[in-house]
Amino acid sequence: MEIQIICDRIATIKGKREALIRLLEQPDLGTLRIDVNQALEEIDDLLEDFDRTFPAQS
């Protein structure tokens, strides 16, 4: 896979991360908050791995 395609997909993931953060601000999230937090942790791990693997691309 071409690096530009990977970078584009990472940019999409970063945008979705922001949507999850906005979702966390909702007071009526209930038990879904656990799943949103887990998704954020996994996205953060993915972004860290990407930055370590392709430091010049971040």
C-alpha positions in Angstrom: 0.0 0.0 0.0 1.3 3.4 -0.9 2.4 5.6 2.0 0.1 8.5 0.9 -2.9 6.2 1.1 -1.9 5.2 4.7 -1.5 8.9 5.6 -4.9 9.7 4.2 -6.4 6.9 6.3 -4.6 8.0 9.4 -6.0 11.5 8.8 -9.5 10.0 8.6 -9.0 8.2 11.9 -7.8 11.4 13.5 -11.1 13.0 12.4 -13.1 10.2 13.9 -11.1 10.5 17.1 -12.4 14.1 17.4 -15.9 12.9 16.9 -15.5 10.4 19.8 -14.2 13.2 22.0 -17.3 15.2 21.3 -19.4 12.2 22.0 -17.8 11.9 25.4 -19.0 15.4 26.3 -22.6 14.2 26.1 -24.0 13.8 29.6 -26.5 11.0 28.7 -23.9 8.6 27.3 -24.5 6.0 30.1 -22.6 2.7 29.7 -21.6 3.5 26.2 -19.0 5.8 27.7 -16.9 2.7 28.4 -16.9 1.7 24.8 -16.1 5.2 23.6 -13.2 5.4 26.0 -11.9 2.0 24.8 -12.1 3.2 21.2 -10.2 6.3 22.0 -7.5 4.3 23.7 -7.1 2.0 20.7 -7.0 5.0 18.3 -4.4 6.7 20.4 -2.3 3.5 20.4 -2.7 3.2 16.6 -1.6 6.8 16.1 1.4 6.4 18.4 2.5 3.3 16.5 2.1 5.1 13.2 4.2 8.0 14.5 6.9 5.7 15.7 6.9 3.7 12.4 6.7 6.8 10.1 8.1 9.7 12.1 8.5 11.9 9.0 4.9 11.5 8.0 3.2 12.9 11.1 
